[in-house]
Amino acid sequence: MGCICLQFSLNVNSIFTILFEWILLLISLFDVQKMIIPTKLIHLLLIIVVIQQLINFDFNLIKFSLVLLSYTIISGINQRYSWIGNGDIDIIWIILLKTNLNMSIISLFISSCLVIIFQIASKYDKKRPIPYAPFLFAAFIITNTFVKI
């Protein structure tokens, strides 16, 4: 996790990355225990991503606007059909802001595969909702560690 960043050098960017990963881990633990993702932690993740992009001169207003627009549309559709928890949608779109479209799609694919494996391998009640944040967290770590696009 954050130790990956420590292999290289400890700079402002790696500190923000470690902080992002730890907060994402904390969100995952909340999701597992209470099936809730605290809004304050989502806001903190968003602030970290925006500050990190500003520090790296990587903030793209067009990308931010498109992600925000697509987030609004998907959230609106989800309010009607409830496919997934709202906090999970927040995490997906924050990961999209932090990475790029290809990395986000790969992360989403890996997290979905992990959920399917979990469902098949465990005795988890199929009618109970699954806390998805831990799978998003694991997929984000796997993608950022092993996939280079």
ROGUTOR-99944 format. One line per field, with one value per residue (C-alpha): residue number from 1; residue in three letters; x, y, z. Coordinates in nm, 3 decimals, decimal comma, m for minus. Layout:
<rs>
nr	NUM_...
rest	ALA_...
east	X_...
north	Y_...
up	Z_...
</rs>
This chain:
<rs>
nr	1_2_3_4_5_6_7_8_9_10_11_12_13_14_15_16_17_18_19_20_21_22_23_24_25_26_27_28_29_30_31_32_33_34_35_36_37_38_39_40_41_42_43_44_45_46_47_48_49_50_51_52_53_54_55_56_57_58_59_60_61_62_63_64_65_66_67_68_69_70_71_72_73_74_75_76_77_78_79_80_81_82_83_84_85_86_87_88_89_90_91_92_93_94_95_96_97_98_99_100_101_102_103_104_105_106_107_108_109_110_111_112_113_114_115_116_117_118_119_120_121_122_123_124_125_126_127_128_129_130_131_132_133_134_135_136_137_138_139_140_141_142_143_144_145_146_147_148_149
rest	MET_GLY_CYS_ILE_CYS_LEU_GLN_PHE_SER_LEU_ASN_VAL_ASN_SER_ILE_PHE_THR_ILE_LEU_PHE_GLU_TRP_ILE_LEU_LEU_LEU_ILE_SER_LEU_PHE_ASP_VAL_GLN_LYS_MET_ILE_ILE_PRO_THR_LYS_LEU_ILE_HIS_LEU_LEU_LEU_ILE_ILE_VAL_VAL_ILE_GLN_GLN_LEU_ILE_ASN_PHE_ASP_PHE_ASN_LEU_ILE_LYS_PHE_SER_LEU_VAL_LEU_LEU_SER_TYR_THR_ILE_ILE_SER_GLY_ILE_ASN_GLN_ARG_TYR_SER_TRP_ILE_GLY_ASN_GLY_ASP_ILE_ASP_ILE_ILE_TRP_ILE_ILE_LEU_LEU_LYS_THR_ASN_LEU_ASN_MET_SER_ILE_ILE_SER_LEU_PHE_ILE_SER_SER_CYS_LEU_VAL_ILE_ILE_PHE_GLN_ILE_ALA_SER_LYS_TYR_ASP_LYS_LYS_ARG_PRO_ILE_PRO_TYR_ALA_PRO_PHE_LEU_PHE_ALA_ALA_PHE_ILE_ILE_THR_ASN_THR_PHE_VAL_LYS_ILE
east	0,000_0,167_0,492_0,517_0,571_0,839_1,056_1,134_1,144_0,924_0,800_0,476_0,322_0,399_0,266_m0,066_m0,075_m0,016_m0,281_m0,527_m0,463_m0,501_m0,830_m0,955_m0,862_m1,047_m1,353_m1,335_m1,334_m1,635_m1,815_m1,746_m1,853_m2,147_m2,235_m2,189_m1,927_m1,881_m1,935_m1,656_m1,405_m1,532_m1,486_m1,137_m1,048_m1,175_m0,976_m0,661_m0,701_m0,760_m0,468_m0,239_m0,332_m0,280_0,063_0,160_0,020_m0,204_m0,545_m0,759_m1,079_m1,234_m1,170_m1,301_m1,617_m1,678_m1,629_m1,862_m2,126_m2,108_m2,111_m2,429_m2,599_m2,500_m2,598_m2,938_m2,996_m2,879_m3,126_m3,404_m3,274_m3,030_m2,772_m2,494_m2,444_m2,399_m2,069_m1,939_m2,027_m1,841_m1,530_m1,545_m1,560_m1,285_m1,064_m1,151_m1,041_m0,719_m0,620_m0,723_m1,013_m0,819_m0,689_m1,037_m1,197_m0,935_m0,989_m1,364_m1,321_m1,083_m1,313_m1,610_m1,411_m1,311_m1,677_m1,775_m1,495_m1,605_m1,965_m1,867_m1,608_m1,786_m2,097_m2,203_m2,581_m2,664_m2,959_m2,750_m2,581_m2,206_m1,974_m1,811_m1,554_m1,303_m1,307_m1,259_m0,971_m0,804_m0,851_m0,710_m0,398_m0,356_m0,403_m0,166_0,096_0,093_m0,071_0,118_m0,070
north	0,000_0,322_0,128_0,115_0,490_0,465_0,249_0,550_0,886_1,055_1,375_1,572_1,362_1,032_1,168_1,255_0,911_0,738_0,955_0,873_0,499_0,507_0,698_0,455_0,170_0,343_0,385_0,012_m0,077_0,148_m0,016_m0,367_m0,289_m0,055_m0,068_0,309_0,530_0,854_1,160_1,348_1,085_1,107_1,486_1,438_1,200_1,452_1,734_1,520_1,434_1,797_1,928_1,655_1,739_2,110_2,047_1,829_2,084_1,801_1,952_1,944_2,147_1,975_1,627_1,743_1,884_1,569_1,344_1,563_1,559_1,181_1,138_1,347_1,144_0,804_0,912_1,028_0,694_0,508_0,700_0,549_0,193_0,147_m0,070_0,019_0,227_0,601_0,595_0,331_0,554_0,839_0,623_0,507_0,864_0,983_0,701_0,817_1,169_1,041_0,810_0,797_0,630_0,314_0,263_0,327_0,075_m0,184_m0,111_m0,146_m0,473_m0,616_m0,511_m0,675_m0,997_m0,992_m0,957_m1,250_m1,464_m1,359_m1,455_m1,794_m1,880_m1,761_m1,850_m1,486_m1,445_m1,375_m1,155_m0,923_m0,627_m0,661_m0,389_m0,291_m0,038_m0,306_m0,454_m0,108_m0,048_m0,381_m0,323_0,030_m0,101_m0,387_m0,159_0,109_m0,148_m0,379_m0,199_0,072_0,250
up	0,000_0,113_0,154_m0,223_m0,226_0,044_m0,182_m0,392_m0,220_0,032_m0,129_m0,120_m0,397_m0,223_0,107_m0,062_m0,225_0,109_0,271_m0,010_0,030_0,410_0,390_0,127_0,364_0,649_0,425_0,343_0,712_0,774_0,483_0,613_0,969_0,918_0,546_0,547_0,387_0,582_0,365_0,545_0,434_0,075_0,088_0,229_m0,058_m0,312_m0,151_m0,150_m0,519_m0,622_m0,411_m0,543_m0,901_m0,840_m0,685_m0,983_m1,229_m1,346_m1,270_m1,581_m1,555_m1,858_m1,711_m1,373_m1,534_m1,742_m1,441_m1,235_m1,510_m1,554_m1,173_m1,153_m1,427_m1,282_m0,929_m1,058_m1,232_m0,921_m0,703_m0,909_m0,954_m0,659_m0,832_m0,595_m0,281_m0,326_m0,135_m0,374_m0,667_m0,496_m0,461_m0,824_m0,953_m0,718_m0,846_m1,198_m1,105_m0,949_m1,231_m1,595_m1,772_m1,862_m1,507_m1,365_m1,598_m1,508_m1,136_m1,176_m1,367_m1,104_m0,818_m0,992_m1,041_m0,675_m0,572_m0,794_m0,647_m0,297_m0,371_m0,511_m0,246_0,067_0,254_0,246_0,238_m0,125_m0,028_0,193_0,029_m0,018_0,111_m0,220_m0,092_0,020_m0,329_m0,484_m0,244_m0,329_m0,702_m0,676_m0,498_m0,746_m1,044_m0,919_m0,825_m1,124_m1,418_m1,600_m1,878
</rs>
